[in-house]
Amino acid sequence: MGTIYYGGSATPIHIEDRTLAHLKVVIATKLRRNESFTVSWTHPEDQPRGRSTIWLHSSIPLRFVFENPEPEELSREWIDKLAQSANSSGGIMIVAESVDAPPGHGADDSPQVVDITER
């Protein structure tokens, strides 16, 4: 389970490492271009019902921490889908990994609730 530390918030956002690796690429690309945007997620079943959104801006400190010391093999198609949503007025909407997923990582392009938790 990876973690995003954003701004001065004492509440880290926990995201599965593989999803976080893909989000990191899209987020870093957008922020490098000085483009602000939102990231939204549905709360997991073990949390109160609802959803959260954060506004990402290049002037706000951001840190990605991965549990696994080895980098994930990235899916170009999944990055493209996340980037398309990042460029929309709704911001990044996390979708499931697509059909070119590495073995053992599933292959489903329907929207889904991704294991993202705030603690």
Secondary structure, DSSP 8 states (H G I E B T S, - for coil): -EEEEETT-S--EEE-HHHHHHHHHHHHHHHHTT--EEEEEE--TTS-S-EEEEEE-TTS-EEEE-SSSS-----HHHHHHHHHHHTSTT-EE-B---TT--TTS----SB----EEE-
